[in-house]
Amino acid sequence: MEKKETVKTGIGFGSALAIAISWSVNKSILWAIFHGILSWIYVIYYALTR
């Protein structure tokens, strides 16, 4: 039961982090939504390219 809660929290945090990064870089709600869907993929991409 604890693992399910951790996974749900991790996915939510990844999406929120991706949206925050995307908004600070692009200032576009459409890009923020798109990057929120990609979540951790975008966060890792951003970390590797910056």
C-alpha positions in Angstrom: 0.0 0.0 0.0 2.8 2.4 0.7 4.4 1.9 -2.7 1.2 3.0 -4.5 1.1 6.2 -2.5 4.7 6.9 -3.3 4.2 6.3 -7.0 1.2 8.6 -7.1 3.1 11.3 -5.3 6.1 10.9 -7.5 4.1 11.2 -10.7 2.3 14.2 -9.4 5.5 15.9 -8.4 7.1 15.1 -11.7 4.3 16.8 -13.6 4.3 19.8 -11.3 8.0 20.2 -11.7 7.8 19.9 -15.5 5.1 22.5 -15.7 7.0 24.9 -13.4 10.2 24.5 -15.5 8.3 24.8 -18.8 6.4 28.0 -17.6 9.6 29.7 -16.4 11.4 29.0 -19.7 8.6 29.4 -22.3 5.8 31.5 -20.6 3.3 29.4 -22.6 0.4 27.5 -21.1 0.3 25.1 -24.1 3.9 24.2 -23.7 3.4 23.8 -19.9 0.5 21.4 -20.5 2.5 19.4 -23.0 5.5 19.2 -20.8 3.3 18.3 -17.8 2.1 15.3 -19.8 5.7 14.3 -20.5 6.6 15.0 -16.9 9.8 13.2 -15.9 11.0 12.9 -19.5 11.0 16.7 -19.8 12.6 17.2 -16.4 15.4 14.9 -17.3 15.8 16.5 -20.8 15.9 19.9 -19.2 18.5 18.8 -16.6 20.8 17.3 -19.3 20.6 20.3 -21.7 21.1 23.1 -19.2 
